[in-house]
Amino acid sequence: MAKKGSYDFQLILATTVVLAAISLICVAAMFQFKAAAIHTLPPEAKVAWQEGMNRLVAPFLIALLVLLGICVPKRLLPTVWLNRFAALLIVTATLTGWWFGVKTGLLVILCVALGLQLAVLILALLGSERLNFTNKGYWGRVGSSLVHLGLVLFVLDLFFYRRPGLHLLLFWVTTAATTSGMICCFYAEGIVRVLGGGKAED
């Protein structure tokens, strides 16, 4: 478990706060949608309401992407390089957003995070000792990698909700990655026993 005041703890706390804010906005929006009967309004009014909700959640989504841009590479890079990497990523995304639009700039961060997380998952599956994990057990590392992959894919899915086929695919991949990751994290000892690995992981 991450120690209070540590870099890991601060990242966990910040991510939790941002995700909680996004969840509250989504839940409140659902109640407002029902209470105000948004679905009965003219198309222009519905679009305006959706754009308003998008503007409300946008700062938190940007914060989540930045946190992912820091959290994912910390498995691969030493702490001293994380701030430099994050600064470079933010500058690159800002320049891309300035030239090609904010959505494209955010996708840059997300695609980098996705590529790095896939690399982390592969190295975790291979049992690499080069990764920086608080949990030293094999299945704990694999589970953490899968959960983080699911989180990255969840955010990516938000960008493609207007493409039903891709949206549905990302939804199920996200669900599978997150569920299997939680199973690996919470039931690592049981997995070791079932697979005949002897004593549980440290």
C-alpha positions in Angstrom: 0.0 0.0 0.0 1.2 3.5 -0.8 2.4 5.5 2.2 0.6 8.7 3.1 2.5 11.7 1.7 4.3 9.6 -0.9 4.3 10.3 -4.7 2.1 7.2 -5.3 -0.3 8.2 -2.5 -0.7 11.7 -4.0 -1.4 10.3 -7.5 -4.0 7.9 -6.1 -5.6 10.7 -4.1 -5.7 13.1 -7.0 -7.1 10.4 -9.4 -9.8 9.4 -6.9 -10.9 13.0 -6.4 -11.1 13.6 -10.2 -12.9 10.3 -10.8 -15.4 11.1 -8.0 -16.0 14.6 -9.5 -16.7 13.0 -13.0 -19.0 10.4 -11.4 -21.0 13.1 -9.5 -21.4 15.2 -12.7 -22.6 12.2 -14.6 -25.1 11.1 -11.9 -26.4 14.7 -11.5 -26.7 15.0 -15.3 -28.9 11.9 -15.5 -31.2 13.2 -12.8 -31.4 16.6 -14.5 -32.0 15.0 -17.8 -35.0 13.1 -16.4 -36.3 15.9 -14.2 -36.1 18.6 -16.9 -37.4 16.1 -19.6 -34.5 17.1 -21.8 -35.5 14.4 -24.3 -38.7 16.2 -25.1 -37.0 19.5 -25.9 -36.3 20.6 -29.5 -33.0 19.2 -31.0 -31.3 22.6 -30.7 -32.0 22.7 -27.0 -30.8 19.1 -26.4 -27.5 19.8 -28.3 -27.0 23.0 -26.2 -27.6 21.0 -23.0 -25.1 18.3 -24.1 -22.5 21.0 -25.0 -23.0 22.6 -21.6 -22.4 19.3 -19.8 -19.4 18.6 -21.9 -17.9 22.0 -20.9 -18.6 21.2 -17.3 -16.9 17.9 -17.3 -14.0 18.9 -19.7 -11.6 20.3 -17.0 -11.9 17.1 -15.0 -11.4 15.0 -18.0 -8.2 17.0 -18.9 -7.0 16.5 -15.3 -7.6 12.8 -15.6 -5.7 12.6 -18.8 -2.7 14.5 -17.3 -2.8 12.2 -14.2 -2.8 9.1 -16.6 0.1 10.7 -18.4 2.1 10.7 -15.1 0.7 7.6 -13.5 1.3 5.2 -16.4 5.0 6.0 -17.1 5.9 5.9 -13.4 5.9 2.1 -13.8 8.7 2.4 -16.4 10.6 5.5 -15.4 12.4 6.6 -12.2 10.6 9.3 -10.2 13.2 11.9 -11.2 12.2 11.6 -14.8 8.4 11.7 -14.3 8.0 15.4 -14.0 10.1 16.0 -17.1 8.2 13.4 -19.0 4.9 14.9 -17.9 6.0 18.4 -18.8 7.1 17.2 -22.3 3.8 15.4 -22.8 1.8 18.4 -21.8 3.8 20.7 -24.1 3.4 18.3 -27.0 -0.4 17.9 -26.3 -0.8 21.7 -26.0 1.0 22.4 -29.3 -1.0 19.6 -31.0 -4.2 21.0 -29.6 -3.3 24.5 -30.8 -2.8 23.4 -34.3 -5.4 20.6 -34.7 -7.9 21.2 -31.9 -8.3 20.5 -28.2 -9.7 17.0 -28.8 -6.7 16.0 -30.9 -4.3 17.3 -28.2 -6.1 15.2 -25.5 -6.0 12.2 -27.8 -2.2 12.6 -28.0 -1.9 12.2 -24.2 -4.4 9.3 -24.2 -2.6 7.4 -27.0 0.8 7.8 -25.3 -0.7 6.5 -22.1 -2.3 3.6 -23.9 0.9 2.6 -25.6 2.9 2.8 -22.4 0.3 0.9 -20.4 0.3 -1.9 -23.0 4.1 -2.0 -22.7 3.7 -2.2 -18.8 1.1 -5.0 -19.1 3.4 -7.0 -21.4 6.4 -6.6 -19.1 4.3 -7.5 -16.1 3.0 -10.7 -17.8 6.7 -11.5 -18.6 7.6 -11.1 -15.0 10.0 -8.2 -15.6 11.7 -6.8 -12.4 12.4 -3.5 -14.1 8.8 -2.2 -13.4 8.2 0.1 -10.4 5.3 -1.4 -8.4 4.5 -1.2 -4.8 3.1 -4.7 -5.0 5.9 -7.2 -5.6 3.7 -10.2 -6.3 3.3 -11.3 -9.9 -0.5 -11.4 -10.0 -0.8 -8.1 -8.1 1.4 -6.5 -10.8 -0.6 -8.0 -13.6 -3.9 -7.0 -12.0 -2.7 -3.4 -11.4 -1.6 -3.2 -15.1 -5.0 -4.5 -16.3 -6.9 -2.1 -14.1 -4.9 0.9 -15.4 -5.4 -0.4 -18.9 -9.1 -0.5 -18.3 -9.0 3.1 -17.0 -7.2 4.4 -20.1 -9.6 2.5 -22.4 -12.6 3.9 -20.4 -11.4 7.5 -21.1 -10.7 6.6 -24.7 -14.2 5.3 -25.0 -15.5 8.7 -24.1 -14.0 10.1 -27.3 -15.8 7.5 -29.6 -19.3 7.4 -28.1 -20.7 8.5 -31.4 -19.3 5.5 -33.2 -21.5 2.6 -31.9 -19.3 -0.3 -33.2 -16.1 1.0 -31.7 -17.8 2.3 -28.6 -19.3 -1.1 -27.9 -15.9 -2.9 -28.5 -14.1 -0.5 -26.2 -16.8 -0.9 -23.5 -16.4 -4.7 -23.4 -12.6 -4.6 -23.6 -12.6 -2.0 -20.7 -15.0 -4.2 -18.7 -12.9 -7.3 -19.3 -9.6 -5.6 -18.4 -11.0 -3.9 -15.3 -12.8 -7.0 -14.0 -9.9 -9.4 -14.6 -7.5 -6.9 -13.1 -9.5 -6.6 -9.9 -9.7 -10.4 -9.6 -5.9 -10.6 -9.9 -5.4 -7.8 -7.4 -7.9 -9.0 -4.7 -7.6 -12.8 -5.2 -3.9 -13.1 -6.0 -3.4 -15.7 -3.2 -6.3 -17.8 -4.5 -5.0 -17.7 -8.1 -1.6 -18.9 -6.8 -3.2 -21.8 -5.0 -5.4 -22.8 -8.0 -2.4 -22.7 -10.4 -0.4 -24.8 -8.0 2.1 -22.1 -7.2 2.6 -23.2 -3.7 2.6 -20.4 -1.1 0.9 -17.0 -1.8 2.7 -14.0 -3.1 4.4 -11.5 -0.9 
